[in-house]
Protein backbone atom coordinates (compact mmCIF):
# COMPACT_ATOMS: atom_id res chain seq x y z
CA UNK A 1 0.00 0.00 0.00
CA UNK A 2 1.21 3.52 -0.78
CA UNK A 3 2.40 5.40 2.30
CA UNK A 4 -0.13 7.87 3.69
CA UNK A 5 2.77 10.18 4.57
CA UNK A 6 3.17 11.17 0.93
CA UNK A 7 1.79 14.51 -0.21
CA UNK A 8 -1.65 14.18 -1.76
CA UNK A 9 -2.30 15.67 -5.19
CA UNK A 10 -5.97 14.76 -5.63
CA UNK A 11 -8.62 12.36 -4.38
CA UNK A 12 -11.62 10.54 -5.75
CA UNK A 13 -13.06 9.05 -2.60
CA UNK A 14 -13.95 6.38 -1.70
CA UNK A 15 -12.13 4.93 -4.70
CA UNK A 16 -8.60 6.26 -4.81
CA UNK A 17 -6.01 8.87 -3.87
CA UNK A 18 -3.33 10.35 -6.13
CA UNK A 19 -0.01 11.54 -4.74
CA UNK A 20 2.23 14.27 -6.08
CA UNK A 21 4.93 11.74 -6.98
CA UNK A 22 2.45 10.20 -9.45
CA UNK A 23 1.64 7.09 -7.42
CA UNK A 24 -1.98 6.03 -6.95
CA UNK A 25 -3.55 4.31 -3.95
CA UNK A 26 -6.74 2.37 -4.72
CA UNK A 27 -9.07 1.43 -1.88
CA UNK A 28 -11.91 -0.64 -3.34
CA UNK A 29 -10.14 -3.06 -5.67
CA UNK A 30 -10.83 -6.70 -4.92
CA UNK A 31 -7.61 -8.70 -4.43
CA UNK A 32 -5.56 -10.22 -7.24
CA UNK A 33 -5.99 -13.95 -7.81
CA UNK A 34 -3.95 -16.12 -10.19
CA UNK A 35 -5.47 -18.02 -13.13
CA UNK A 36 -6.24 -21.68 -12.60
CA UNK A 37 -6.45 -24.86 -14.63
CA UNK A 38 -9.88 -26.40 -13.98
CA UNK A 39 -11.43 -24.21 -11.30
CA UNK A 40 -12.79 -26.62 -8.65
CA UNK A 41 -16.24 -25.02 -8.58
CA UNK A 42 -16.87 -24.68 -12.33
CA UNK A 43 -14.28 -26.74 -14.20
CA UNK A 44 -13.29 -23.62 -16.18
CA UNK A 45 -9.59 -23.18 -16.99
CA UNK A 46 -7.95 -19.77 -17.23
CA UNK A 47 -4.59 -18.32 -18.15
CA UNK A 48 -3.05 -14.88 -18.59
CA UNK A 49 -1.70 -13.63 -21.90
CA UNK A 50 0.08 -10.52 -23.16
CA UNK A 51 -1.53 -8.76 -26.10
CA UNK A 52 0.91 -5.84 -26.30
CA UNK A 53 3.39 -4.17 -23.93
CA UNK A 54 0.47 -2.21 -22.44
CA UNK A 55 -2.44 -4.63 -22.73
CA UNK A 56 -3.01 -8.07 -21.27
CA UNK A 57 -5.97 -10.37 -20.68
CA UNK A 58 -7.18 -13.43 -18.84
CA UNK A 59 -8.70 -16.11 -21.07
CA UNK A 60 -11.31 -18.56 -19.79
CA UNK A 61 -12.00 -21.91 -21.40
CA UNK A 62 -14.94 -24.04 -20.19
CA UNK A 63 -14.97 -27.76 -20.71
CA UNK A 64 -16.53 -28.27 -24.17
CA UNK A 65 -18.85 -31.27 -24.60
CA UNK A 66 -16.54 -32.51 -27.39
CA UNK A 67 -12.95 -31.73 -28.31
CA UNK A 68 -14.03 -30.56 -31.76
CA UNK A 69 -16.85 -28.23 -30.66
CA UNK A 70 -16.22 -24.56 -31.34
CA UNK A 71 -17.36 -22.12 -28.65
CA UNK A 72 -18.77 -18.59 -28.86
CA UNK A 73 -16.31 -15.85 -27.90
CA UNK A 74 -17.02 -13.07 -25.40
CA UNK A 75 -14.65 -10.12 -25.29
CA UNK A 76 -15.38 -8.90 -21.78
CA UNK A 77 -14.58 -5.52 -20.22
CA UNK A 78 -14.77 -5.12 -16.44
CA UNK A 79 -16.41 -2.22 -14.67
CA UNK A 80 -14.98 0.17 -12.10
CA UNK A 81 -15.62 3.71 -13.38
CA UNK A 82 -12.55 3.44 -15.65
CA UNK A 83 -10.29 3.84 -12.61
CA UNK A 84 -10.50 0.73 -10.38
CA UNK A 85 -10.79 -3.07 -10.60
CA UNK A 86 -8.96 -5.51 -12.84
CA UNK A 87 -9.41 -8.49 -15.12
CA UNK A 88 -7.20 -10.33 -12.63
CA UNK A 89 -9.25 -9.65 -9.49
CA UNK A 90 -11.11 -12.09 -7.28
CA UNK A 91 -14.50 -10.65 -8.25
CA UNK A 92 -13.76 -10.80 -11.98
CA UNK A 93 -12.37 -14.34 -11.77
CA UNK A 94 -15.36 -15.69 -9.82
CA UNK A 95 -17.87 -13.94 -12.06
CA UNK A 96 -16.33 -15.01 -15.37
CA UNK A 97 -15.76 -18.58 -14.19
CA UNK A 98 -19.47 -18.83 -13.46
CA UNK A 99 -20.55 -17.18 -16.70
CA UNK A 100 -18.16 -19.17 -18.90
CA UNK A 101 -19.27 -22.41 -17.28
CA UNK A 102 -23.00 -21.80 -17.66
CA UNK A 103 -22.89 -20.25 -21.14
CA UNK A 104 -20.19 -22.56 -22.54
CA UNK A 105 -18.44 -19.50 -23.93
CA UNK A 106 -14.73 -18.74 -24.33
CA UNK A 107 -14.07 -15.43 -22.56
CA UNK A 108 -11.25 -12.96 -23.13
CA UNK A 109 -11.34 -10.61 -20.14
CA UNK A 110 -9.32 -7.54 -21.10
CA UNK A 111 -6.96 -5.73 -18.74
CA UNK A 112 -7.13 -2.21 -20.16
CA UNK A 113 -5.18 0.65 -18.59
CA UNK A 114 -6.92 2.71 -15.92
CA UNK A 115 -7.34 6.40 -15.17
CA UNK A 116 -5.95 8.63 -13.73
CA UNK A 117 -2.54 7.29 -14.79
CA UNK A 118 -3.95 6.73 -18.27
CA UNK A 119 -6.94 9.04 -18.82
CA UNK A 120 -9.70 8.30 -21.28
CA UNK A 121 -9.61 7.59 -24.21
CA UNK A 122 -6.88 5.09 -23.26
CA UNK A 123 -9.38 2.48 -22.00
CA UNK A 124 -11.25 2.59 -25.32
CA UNK A 125 -8.08 2.39 -27.42
CA UNK A 126 -6.72 -0.53 -25.38
CA UNK A 127 -10.05 -2.34 -25.68
CA UNK A 128 -10.19 -1.80 -29.43
CA UNK A 129 -6.63 -3.12 -29.78
CA UNK A 130 -7.62 -6.20 -27.76
CA UNK A 131 -10.64 -6.79 -29.99
CA UNK A 132 -8.42 -6.50 -33.07
CA UNK A 133 -6.07 -9.04 -31.50
CA UNK A 134 -8.98 -11.46 -31.05
CA UNK A 135 -10.05 -10.83 -34.65
CA UNK A 136 -6.52 -11.58 -35.91
CA UNK A 137 -7.11 -15.24 -35.00
CA UNK A 138 -9.80 -15.42 -37.66
CA UNK A 139 -7.29 -14.59 -40.39
CA UNK A 140 -3.80 -15.57 -41.52
CA UNK A 141 -2.35 -12.26 -40.29
CA UNK A 142 1.16 -13.02 -39.05
CA UNK A 143 1.61 -9.64 -37.35
CA UNK A 144 -0.07 -10.93 -34.20
CA UNK A 145 1.07 -13.70 -31.85
CA UNK A 146 -1.68 -16.32 -31.93
CA UNK A 147 -3.27 -17.91 -28.86
CA UNK A 148 -3.91 -21.70 -29.17
CA UNK A 149 -7.13 -21.64 -27.15
CA UNK A 150 -8.64 -19.20 -29.63
CA UNK A 151 -7.29 -21.03 -32.66
CA UNK A 152 -8.52 -24.42 -31.46
CA UNK A 153 -11.78 -23.63 -29.68
CA UNK A 154 -13.26 -20.32 -30.88
CA UNK A 155 -16.20 -19.91 -33.26
CA UNK A 156 -15.52 -16.61 -35.02
CA UNK A 157 -19.05 -16.50 -36.39
CA UNK A 158 -20.33 -16.02 -32.83
CA UNK A 159 -18.33 -13.14 -31.38
CA UNK A 160 -19.82 -11.12 -28.53
CA UNK A 161 -18.58 -8.00 -26.79
CA UNK A 162 -19.87 -7.15 -23.35
CA UNK A 163 -19.22 -5.76 -19.93
CA UNK A 164 -20.62 -4.34 -16.75
CA UNK A 165 -21.05 -0.63 -15.91
CA UNK A 166 -18.12 1.25 -17.51
CA UNK A 167 -17.21 -2.01 -19.25
CA UNK A 168 -20.66 -2.05 -20.84
CA UNK A 169 -20.02 1.52 -21.99
CA UNK A 170 -16.81 0.31 -23.63
CA UNK A 171 -18.66 -2.56 -25.34
CA UNK A 172 -21.26 -0.15 -26.75
CA UNK A 173 -18.58 2.14 -28.15
CA UNK A 174 -16.63 -0.76 -29.66
CA UNK A 175 -19.72 -1.93 -31.50
CA UNK A 176 -20.17 1.54 -32.97
CA UNK A 177 -16.51 1.74 -33.94
CA UNK A 178 -16.67 -1.67 -35.63
CA UNK A 179 -19.31 -0.26 -37.97
CA UNK A 180 -16.82 2.41 -39.11
CA UNK A 181 -13.52 0.54 -39.00
CA UNK A 182 -12.88 -3.01 -40.16
CA UNK A 183 -11.81 -5.73 -37.76
CA UNK A 184 -8.98 -8.10 -38.71
CA UNK A 185 -10.00 -10.88 -41.07
CA UNK A 186 -13.37 -9.25 -41.68
CA UNK A 187 -14.60 -10.48 -38.29
CA UNK A 188 -18.01 -9.15 -37.25
CA UNK A 189 -19.62 -8.72 -33.85
CA UNK A 190 -22.62 -11.02 -33.54
CA UNK A 191 -23.98 -9.80 -30.20
CA UNK A 192 -23.49 -7.11 -27.56
CA UNK A 193 -24.15 -7.62 -23.85
CA UNK A 194 -24.59 -4.45 -21.77
CA UNK A 195 -25.00 -5.09 -18.05
CA UNK A 196 -25.98 -1.98 -16.04
CA UNK A 197 -24.37 0.32 -18.64
CA UNK A 198 -22.71 3.54 -17.51
CA UNK A 199 -24.14 6.43 -19.53
CA UNK A 200 -24.60 10.08 -18.52
CA UNK A 201 -25.65 13.44 -19.93
CA UNK A 202 -25.71 17.07 -18.85
CA UNK A 203 -29.50 16.90 -18.56
CA UNK A 204 -30.72 14.74 -15.66
CA UNK A 205 -33.45 12.17 -16.08
CA UNK A 206 -35.74 10.57 -13.50
CA UNK A 207 -34.23 10.84 -9.99
CA UNK A 208 -30.76 11.93 -11.06
CA UNK A 209 -29.09 15.11 -9.68
CA UNK A 210 -30.92 18.21 -10.92
CA UNK A 211 -28.53 20.98 -9.86
CA UNK A 212 -24.86 21.70 -10.48
CA UNK A 213 -24.19 21.31 -6.76
CA UNK A 214 -25.82 17.87 -6.69
CA UNK A 215 -23.88 16.85 -9.79
CA UNK A 216 -20.63 17.89 -8.14
CA UNK A 217 -21.40 15.51 -5.25
CA UNK A 218 -22.62 12.59 -7.36
CA UNK A 219 -20.04 9.84 -7.81
CA UNK A 220 -21.32 8.88 -11.27
CA UNK A 221 -20.54 12.34 -12.59
CA UNK A 222 -17.35 12.78 -10.59
CA UNK A 223 -16.07 9.49 -11.99
CA UNK A 224 -16.35 10.72 -15.59
CA UNK A 225 -14.66 14.02 -14.78
CA UNK A 226 -11.89 12.19 -12.95
CA UNK A 227 -11.34 9.63 -15.73
CA UNK A 228 -11.56 12.16 -18.57
CA UNK A 229 -10.54 15.65 -17.38
CA UNK A 230 -11.64 18.39 -19.76
CA UNK A 231 -13.55 15.93 -21.94
CA UNK A 232 -14.84 17.70 -25.06
CA UNK A 233 -18.52 18.21 -24.43
CA UNK A 234 -18.22 17.19 -20.77
CA UNK A 235 -21.13 14.91 -19.86
CA UNK A 236 -22.38 15.14 -23.44
CA UNK A 237 -19.23 13.68 -24.92
CA UNK A 238 -20.40 10.90 -27.30
CA UNK A 239 -18.41 8.30 -25.38
CA UNK A 240 -20.55 8.78 -22.25
CA UNK A 241 -23.77 10.14 -23.79
CA UNK A 242 -25.01 7.95 -26.66
CA UNK A 243 -27.80 10.49 -27.34
CA UNK A 244 -25.60 13.58 -27.73
CA UNK A 245 -25.75 15.56 -30.97
CA UNK A 246 -22.25 14.36 -31.89
CA UNK A 247 -22.89 10.68 -31.13
CA UNK A 248 -23.09 8.17 -33.99
CA UNK A 249 -26.55 6.88 -34.81
CA UNK A 250 -27.56 3.90 -32.69
CA UNK A 251 -28.80 2.30 -35.90
CA UNK A 252 -25.16 1.76 -36.87
CA UNK A 253 -24.36 -0.70 -34.04
CA UNK A 254 -22.45 -3.59 -35.58
CA UNK A 255 -24.29 -6.58 -34.20
CA UNK A 256 -27.49 -8.50 -34.81
CA UNK A 257 -28.41 -9.14 -31.17
CA UNK A 258 -28.30 -6.88 -28.13
CA UNK A 259 -29.14 -7.53 -24.47
CA UNK A 260 -29.47 -4.63 -22.02
CA UNK A 261 -29.58 -5.53 -18.32
CA UNK A 262 -30.81 -3.12 -15.64
CA UNK A 263 -31.69 -3.32 -11.94
CA UNK A 264 -34.51 -1.61 -10.07
CA UNK A 265 -32.38 0.15 -7.42
CA UNK A 266 -29.54 1.15 -9.73
CA UNK A 267 -29.09 4.89 -10.27
CA UNK A 268 -28.31 4.10 -13.88
CA UNK A 269 -31.46 2.06 -14.50
CA UNK A 270 -33.47 4.75 -16.30
CA UNK A 271 -30.59 5.45 -18.67
CA UNK A 272 -30.37 1.77 -19.53
CA UNK A 273 -34.11 1.63 -20.22
CA UNK A 274 -33.89 4.82 -22.28
CA UNK A 275 -31.05 3.29 -24.30
CA UNK A 276 -33.12 0.15 -24.93
CA UNK A 277 -36.10 2.19 -26.14
CA UNK A 278 -33.89 4.38 -28.32
CA UNK A 279 -32.39 1.30 -29.98
CA UNK A 280 -35.88 0.05 -30.85
CA UNK A 281 -36.76 3.40 -32.42
CA UNK A 282 -33.43 3.95 -34.19
CA UNK A 283 -34.02 1.79 -37.25
CA UNK A 284 -31.37 -0.70 -36.17
CA UNK A 285 -32.14 -4.04 -37.83
CA UNK A 286 -31.19 -6.44 -35.04
CA UNK A 287 -33.03 -7.94 -32.06
CA UNK A 288 -32.80 -6.03 -28.77
CA UNK A 289 -33.94 -7.35 -25.40
CA UNK A 290 -34.27 -5.80 -21.93
CA UNK A 291 -33.66 -7.79 -18.74
CA UNK A 292 -34.93 -5.85 -15.71
CA UNK A 293 -34.35 -7.25 -12.21
CA UNK A 294 -36.50 -6.11 -9.31
CA UNK A 295 -35.09 -5.32 -5.87
CA UNK A 296 -31.43 -5.24 -6.92
CA UNK A 297 -28.72 -2.61 -7.31
CA UNK A 298 -25.81 -1.90 -9.62
CA UNK A 299 -23.87 -5.01 -10.71
CA UNK A 300 -25.43 -7.09 -7.92
CA UNK A 301 -24.68 -10.35 -9.73
CA UNK A 302 -20.93 -9.78 -9.43
CA UNK A 303 -20.90 -9.15 -5.70
CA UNK A 304 -23.23 -12.01 -4.70
CA UNK A 305 -23.22 -14.73 -7.34
CA UNK A 306 -25.18 -17.13 -5.12
CA UNK A 307 -28.26 -14.94 -4.62
CA UNK A 308 -31.51 -16.05 -6.19
CA UNK A 309 -31.64 -13.09 -8.57
CA UNK A 310 -27.99 -13.56 -9.55
CA UNK A 311 -28.69 -17.16 -10.50
CA UNK A 312 -31.65 -16.05 -12.61
CA UNK A 313 -29.48 -13.42 -14.30
CA UNK A 314 -26.71 -15.93 -15.05
CA UNK A 315 -29.27 -18.15 -16.77
CA UNK A 316 -30.45 -15.19 -18.85
CA UNK A 317 -26.90 -14.22 -19.83
CA UNK A 318 -26.06 -17.82 -20.67
CA UNK A 319 -29.15 -18.12 -22.85
CA UNK A 320 -28.20 -14.96 -24.74
CA UNK A 321 -24.60 -16.04 -25.30
CA UNK A 322 -25.33 -19.65 -26.25
CA UNK A 323 -28.26 -19.21 -28.66
CA UNK A 324 -27.33 -20.80 -32.02
CA UNK A 325 -27.10 -18.70 -35.14
CA UNK A 326 -30.33 -18.42 -37.11
Beta strands, then each sheet from edge to edge (+ up, - down):
strand 1: 8-12
strand 2: 16-19
strand 3: 24-26
strand 4: 45-50
strand 5: 56-61
strand 6: 71-77
strand 7: 105-111
strand 8: 154-164
strand 9: 191-195
strand 10: 257-263
strand 11: 287-293
sheet 1: 1+ 2- 3+
sheet 2: 4+ 5- 7+ 6+ 8+ 9+ 10+ 11+
end
